[in-house]
């Protein structure tokens, strides 16, 4: 249990809020590149409780400015995309991608009032299918050399989904290795050969054991958590009873991302991005170490479960997440279908818009959540004290020197867990079509 005051500190994200000020010091996913691939590349963005509009100007450059015109507050999402900027249809005030008003055609001839008018604006960059925004003070930090950023566009697929809950509970489900044996339990095992684009449907490491069976048969993982330059490394050990140990390494990337193995070929790097206090998007980057990603297939798979343009899931609280008691009895632990995103969505949304942590009781398997909250509290204290240089990845570590992170499944046959992870990761990277080499993490 924690106090209501601390729960508010960890969850609220608006300007001036404790956690919000930490998040603003890191690049945040704002939109998918796909959302701008229209005849009129203008999309609304609500991010960290702020209403913004993202657009690509006539020179191909991106701008992210305030959604409401500084004149009378009209919605700039309906602005005219012209003259290398957005023009408000109400009175013709024109803004460039920096938010500067460059013309007020209705004002008296020779007026220079526009020079004093500027909308909110934030720096944006585009990387492998996602447009990123920096909403904090000072110079934006460099991007780390994570696999999802290093890989060529051909080997990364980006997607997102809307969850109606606070960002923190969305993140915390991803740093809870124990839940996979229950929430994502399949009572029947499908052929792993049909698993492309699906999580937990591959074989476990280099065995013939379906991952679904391993998670089902070994529900009590031993979980170790280590601090790293980027956040936390979580190692879940499932001892198979025959001298072998299944080793699953996942990661928490500060402040609100995870990196987990999807299959032997792919990893998922996923940000849990606050829309506001009560809603969030997950932004995922699927990175392939083998063949180029079949983006058409992966997009089709996910669009069967989501609607456009807001990427809201078709299964939700209004239709009981597709719950089927017969399926729950015979096929899945939840009765909510085969898409594990729906399982996670139900878990985090059913907690309420903001989980009441004054009533929770954490167990030993929640060690990742406990360690992460300590890290977030330390970051909040550092920002309040003006010590931004104490924040993870901003504390003197060169982000360009942060690679990986290593995220995989392996089998230790001789008790050397670190070697099993290292060898499995090396085998995957050494056969990669792009330069995925990293220094030995040990």
PEGI-V948155 format. One record per residue. RES is the residue in one small letter. SS is DSSP state (@ for helix, = for strand, . for the rest). PSI is psi as a letter, one per 40 degrees, with the letter a starting at -180 (NA if undefined). D_FIRST is the distance of its C-alpha to the first C-alpha in Angstrom with 2 decimals. Layout:
# PEGI-V948155
RES&SS&PSI&D_FIRST, RES&SS&PSI&D_FIRST
This chain:
# PEGI-V948155
x&.&i&0.00, x&.&i&3.80, x&.&i&6.94, x&@&d&9.43, x&@&d&11.82, x&@&d&10.19, x&@&d&9.64, x&@&d&13.29, x&@&d&14.39, x&@&e&13.41, x&@&d&14.88, x&.&i&17.86, x&.&e&21.15, x&.&i&24.08, x&.&h&26.52, x&.&e&25.15, x&.&i&21.44, x&@&c&19.39, x&@&d&18.78, x&@&d&22.06, x&@&d&24.05, x&@&d&22.90, x&@&d&23.80, x&.&e&27.11, x&.&e&28.18, x&.&i&28.50, x&.&h&30.84, x&=&h&29.40, x&=&h&31.02, x&=&d&32.70, x&=&i&34.93, x&=&i&36.79, x&@&d&40.35, x&@&d&41.40, x&@&d&40.48, x&@&e&43.21, x&.&g&45.84, x&.&i&47.61, x&.&d&50.75, x&.&g&48.72, x&.&g&45.86, x&=&h&43.68, x&=&i&40.11, x&=&i&37.40, x&=&h&34.18, x&=&h&30.96, x&=&h&28.79, x&.&f&25.84, x&.&e&26.69, x&=&h&30.35, x&=&h&33.34, x&=&i&35.87, x&=&h&38.89, x&=&h&39.82, x&=&i&43.50, x&=&h&46.08, x&.&a&49.18, x&.&e&52.79, x&.&e&52.81, x&.&e&49.90, x&.&i&47.41, x&=&i&43.91, x&=&i&42.63, x&=&h&39.27, x&=&i&39.75, x&=&i&38.41, x&.&d&38.78, x&=&h&40.44, x&.&h&43.85, x&.&e&43.94, x&.&c&47.05, x&.&e&45.98, x&.&e&42.75, x&.&i&44.28, x&=&h&42.43, x&@&e&43.61, x&@&e&42.63, x&@&e&46.03, x&.&i&47.76, x&=&h&51.02, x&=&g&50.58, x&=&i&53.72, x&.&f&55.26, x&.&f&52.49, x&=&a&49.74, x&=&h&48.47, x&=&h&50.60, x&.&h&49.24, x&.&e&51.44, x&.&d&51.23, x&.&e&53.45, x&.&e&53.81, x&.&h&51.71, x&=&h&51.26, x&=&h&48.39, x&.&a&48.41, x&.&e&45.52, x&.&e&44.46, x&.&e&44.02, x&=&h&47.23, x&=&h&49.47, x&=&e&52.88, x&=&h&54.93, x&.&g&55.23, x&.&e&58.33, x&.&e&58.57, x&.&i&58.66, x&.&i&62.04, x&.&h&63.97, x&.&e&63.13, x&.&h&59.77, x&.&e&57.36, x&@&d&54.38, x&@&d&52.68, x&@&d&52.37, x&@&e&49.80, x&.&h&47.69, x&=&h&44.86, x&.&i&42.06, x&.&h&38.63, x&=&i&39.04, x&.&i&37.15, x&=&i&38.54, x&=&i&38.44, x&=&i&39.53, x&=&h&40.06, x&=&h&39.11, x&.&f&39.68, x&.&e&39.14, x&=&h&36.42, x&=&h&36.98, x&=&i&34.61, x&=&i&33.99, x&=&h&33.10, x&.&e&31.73, x&.&a&31.07, x&.&i&33.32, x&.&a&36.13, x&.&h&37.53, x&.&i&35.53, x&.&i&34.44, x&.&i&36.40, x&.&i&35.22, x&.&i&34.38, x&=&f&36.77, x&=&i&34.50, x&@&d&36.42, x&@&d&35.74, x&@&d&37.53, x&@&d&40.25, x&.&i&41.36, x&.&i&44.19, x&@&d&43.63, x&@&d&45.27, x&@&e&42.45, x&=&h&39.43, x&=&h&38.42, x&=&i&35.94, x&=&i&34.27, x&=&i&31.38, x&=&i&29.50, x&=&h&27.66, x&=&h&24.22, x&.&g&23.05, x&.&i&19.47, x&.&i&17.74, x&@&d&18.73, x&@&d&15.41, x&@&d&14.55, x&@&d&18.26, x&@&d&18.18, x&@&d&15.25, x&@&d&17.23, x&.&e&19.96, x&.&f&18.24, x&.&g&17.20, x&@&d&20.47, x&@&d&19.67, x&@&d&19.58, x&@&d&23.28, x&@&e&24.45, x&.&c&23.15, x&.&d&22.75, x&.&f&25.98, x&.&h&27.81, x&=&h&31.46, x&.&e&33.36, x&.&i&36.59, x&.&h&37.52, x&.&i&39.72, x&.&h&42.22, x&@&d&40.52, x&@&e&43.74, x&@&f&42.67, x&.&e&39.29, x&.&h&40.20, x&.&e&37.61, x&.&i&34.99, x&.&i&31.90, x&.&f&31.48, x&.&e&35.08, x&.&i&36.87, x&=&i&37.81, x&.&h&35.46, x&.&b&36.77, x&.&f&40.45, x&.&i&40.42, x&.&e&41.71, x&.&h&38.38, x&=&h&36.90, x&@&d&33.38, x&@&d&32.35, x&@&d&33.66, x&@&d&32.03, x&@&d&28.53, x&@&d&29.28, x&@&d&30.81, x&.&g&28.31, x&.&e&24.74, x&.&g&23.08, x&.&i&23.36, x&=&h&22.97, x&=&h&21.09, x&=&i&22.00, x&=&h&20.89, x&=&i&23.28, x&=&i&23.39, x&.&i&26.48, x&.&d&28.46, x&.&e&27.02, x&=&b&23.35, x&=&i&22.17, x&=&h&24.20, x&=&h&22.60, x&=&h&24.90, x&=&h&24.42, x&=&h&26.93, x&=&h&28.30, x&=&h&30.89, x&.&e&33.69, x&.&e&35.24, x&.&f&38.59, x&.&e&37.93, x&.&i&36.65, x&=&h&33.16, x&=&h&31.98, x&=&h&30.35, x&=&h&28.45, x&=&h&27.65, x&=&i&25.56, x&=&i&24.44, x&=&h&22.06, x&=&h&24.41, x&.&h&22.94, x&.&d&21.92, x&.&f&21.48, x&=&i&23.80, x&=&i&24.03, x&=&h&27.22, x&=&i&27.67, x&=&h&30.82, x&.&d&32.26, x&.&a&35.28, x&.&d&37.61, x&.&d&39.27, x&=&i&36.48, x&=&i&33.14, x&=&h&30.80, x&=&h&29.41, x&=&h&27.08, x&=&i&25.66, x&=&g&22.99, x&=&h&24.54, x&=&h&23.24, x&.&d&25.85, x&.&a&23.83, x&.&d&20.29, x&.&e&20.67, x&.&i&22.92, x&=&i&23.59, x&=&i&26.33, x&=&h&26.22, x&=&h&29.31, x&=&i&30.53, x&=&h&33.37, x&=&h&34.90, x&=&h&36.94, x&=&h&39.79, x&.&e&41.24, x&.&b&44.07, x&.&i&46.09, x&.&i&45.61, x&.&h&42.91, x&.&g&44.32, x&@&d&42.84, x&@&d&44.75, x&@&d&43.36, x&@&d&39.74, x&@&d&40.01, x&@&d&41.64, x&@&d&38.95, x&@&d&36.19, x&@&e&38.26, x&.&e&38.62, x&.&e&34.91, x&=&i&34.71, x&.&i&36.79, x&.&i&38.36, x&.&e&38.29, x&.&e&34.52, x&.&f&33.56, x&=&i&31.45, x&=&i&31.00, x&.&d&33.41, x&.&h&30.91, x&.&a&28.15, x&@&d&26.48, x&@&d&29.89, x&@&f&31.51, x&@&f&28.59, x&@&f&28.50, x&@&f&31.78, x&.&h&30.27, x&.&h&33.03, x&@&d&32.50, x&@&d&35.59, x&@&d&34.32, x&@&d&31.00, x&@&d&33.12, x&@&e&35.44, x&.&d&34.46, x&=&i&30.82, x&.&d&27.45, x&.&d&26.42, x&.&f&29.87, x&.&f&29.47, x&.&a&32.22, x&.&e&32.76, x&.&h&31.22, x&@&e&27.88, x&@&d&27.02, x&@&d&26.96, x&@&d&24.54, x&@&d&22.10, x&@&d&22.84, x&@&d&22.06, x&@&d&18.72, x&@&d&17.47, x&@&d&19.39, x&.&e&18.35, x&.&e&14.71, x&.&i&16.34, x&.&d&17.78, x&.&h&14.49, x&.&h&11.47, x&.&g&9.10, x&@&e&5.80, x&@&e&4.72, x&@&e&5.72, x&.&i&5.22, x&.&g&5.93, x&.&i&7.67, x&.&a&11.12, x&@&d&13.99, x&@&e&15.48, x&@&f&12.67, x&@&d&14.15, x&@&d&15.68, x&@&d&12.65, x&@&d&11.10, x&@&d&14.61, x&@&d&15.20, x&@&d&12.38, x&@&d&13.85, x&@&d&17.20, x&@&d&16.50, x&@&d&15.23, x&@&d&18.40, x&@&d&20.50, x&@&d&19.38, x&@&d&20.32, x&@&d&23.55, x&@&d&24.60, x&@&d&24.06, x&.&e&26.22, x&.&f&28.83, x&.&g&28.41, x&@&d&28.59, x&@&e&30.35, x&@&e&27.18, x&.&i&25.64, x&.&h&25.81, x&.&e&29.29, x&.&e&30.42, x&.&f&30.50, x&.&e&34.11, x&.&h&33.77, x&.&h&36.44, x&@&d&34.84, x&@&e&38.16, x&@&e&37.62, x&.&h&34.37, x&=&i&35.47, x&=&b&34.03, x&.&i&31.28, x&.&h&32.24, x&.&h&30.67, x&.&i&32.28, x&=&h&32.62, x&=&i&34.91, x&=&h&36.11, x&=&h&36.44, x&.&e&39.38, x&.&e&39.76, x&.&e&36.28, x&.&g&36.54, x&@&d&33.46, x&@&d&33.95, x&@&d&37.60, x&@&d&36.87, x&@&d&34.64, x&@&d&37.19, x&@&d&40.18, x&@&d&38.75, x&@&d&37.86, x&@&d&41.29, x&@&d&43.10, x&@&d&41.47, x&@&d&42.10, x&@&d&45.61, x&.&e&46.81, x&.&i&45.33, x&.&e&47.80, x&.&i&46.16, x&.&g&45.37, x&.&e&41.96, x&.&i&42.63, x&.&i&40.03, x&.&i&40.03, x&.&h&38.93, x&.&e&35.11, x&.&NA&35.55
